[in-house]
């Protein structure tokens, strides 16, 4: 199992815009072999930003890498960027490989 997490720092007064953009976004993830699930997580406010993380679960790291090279990835990311000022910089990607799964 492999988890890919993008961490976002969102301007507090733009959090509703951020959430709306994600609710309305088509992911095309179901078209990709190895995709298991997707979650968008809202965290606490910290240092003047609301923390969010997108969390996708994959069968393997190879399946995630294949997604990043797929037509589905291009379609999902062609939907446009968030309006200026919604986030405090670009997201930060972290990848996690399960070494224990019970």
N, C-alpha and C positions, 0 to 999 in steps of 0.2 A: 504494500500500500504506500502511496505517495501523496502528500498534501502540498498544494501550492497556495501560498497566502500572500496577497498583496495588502500591505498596510497603508492606510490613508490618514492624513491629518486634515480635518475639515473645519473651515471657519464656522464657529458656532451658529451665527445667524444665517448660514447657508446650508445647514444640515438638512432641512426639508427639501431643498433643491437637489442635494446629493442623493437623498433617498428616493425622490421621485424619478430621477434619471435612471437609477438602478432598477426600480420597479418596472419601468417602461422599456428597458433595454432587452432586446432579444439576444440570447447567448449562443445559440446554435450548438451548445455542448452535447446535446443528445445525438448529434450526427457523428460524434467522434468515438471510435472504439477505445475502450479503456476508461471512459468517464464513469464515475460512480455517483457523485452528488456535488451540489453547490450550495453554499450558504453565504449570506452577507451579514456580518456581525457588527453591531454597534457597541462601542465600549464607553469608558468614562471620558469626561472632559479633562484634559491635562495640558498645562502650559498654553492655554489659549486656543486649544483645538479639541474637537470631538474626534476620538479615535474610532476608526472603522477597519475591518479586515474582510476581504473576500477570501473564501475558503473553498477550494475545490479538492475533491478526493478522486484519486486515479488508481487504477490497478497497479501502475508502475510509473517510475520516472520516465521511462521510454514513451509511455502513452501520453504523458504531459508534454514532452518535447515534440511528439508528433502533432499534438493539438496546435502548438505554436507555429507549426509549419503548414497547417491545413487551410483549406478554403474556408472552413467554418470559422477559424480564427480571424481571417481577413474580413469576412462578412461582419463578425461581431464588433471588430474594432473600426470598421468603416462607418459606424453609426454616428460618429462625431465625438468630440471631446466635451468635457464638462465646461460650462461657462467660466470665464475668468473670475478668479477670486473665490471659487468654491473650495478648492483645496489649497493647503499651504505646501506647495511643491508636488513633485511626482510621487506616485506610490512606490513603496519599497517591497520588492519581491523576496520572499523566503520560501525555500523548499525543504520539506521534511520527509524523511524516509522512516517508515515504521520498522523498529527492530524488535518490538514486542507487541503482539496483537492478541487480546484475549476475548 
